[in-house]
Amino acid sequence: MTDKPDMGEIASFDKAKLKKTETKKNTLPTKETNEQEMQSEIS
């Protein structure tokens, strides 16, 4: 086994066969939202 990857498979890869996907951006909650959730869990 060698440390170098087999570049032959990468060179022959066909990007046209990939399916189109839709991505959604997930945003992190704000500090205030976190504090509100923590308070509601304690109560």
Secondary structure, 3 states (H helix, E strand, C coil): CCCCCCHHHHHCCCHHHCCCCCCCCCCCCCHHHHHHHHHHHHC
